[in-house]
């Protein structure tokens, strides 16, 4: 069965972006980018892949789920992950690009249906509200934790109080002090 994997960057205090959606405060490191791009090339948006010289087949994911704000990070890009099946969960927007499917209803039902299909894993790209809603179906977390305290912003999980235990299955530290941690649902 396919897994739903939440692959996300966070600050030490658990924010994925600042109060206005900004995420440019994470310190860059060439060794980290080279490693995570080699392991998860499909998580790099299509329009950025050529700019960084990334020409790799999908290795882990063939489907991506995004919330409205994540989808609209670059409003000029209507198909940010053209190399994946793309779903945007939102009840407040319209999508004109036929390569992106808008989901206005139950995201849990969507994920349960996608998990039953053949294919690679499902990449939960963001955001925090969608991750909070999908927590019962998240099988794995890949958290890029940067050595920054944001103080406020968009939390990694924004939803009801629902303690969920995961087990650390791997970690790696990079030159910028960031740690990529992988967790599996218990």
Helices and strands as residue ranges (DSSP letters): E 4-10, E 15-17, H 30-39, G 41-43, H 46-49, E 61-67, H 68-71, E 85-89, E 100-103, H 107-116, E 121-126, H 128-134, G 135-137, E 140-145, E 154-155, E 166-173, E 179-185
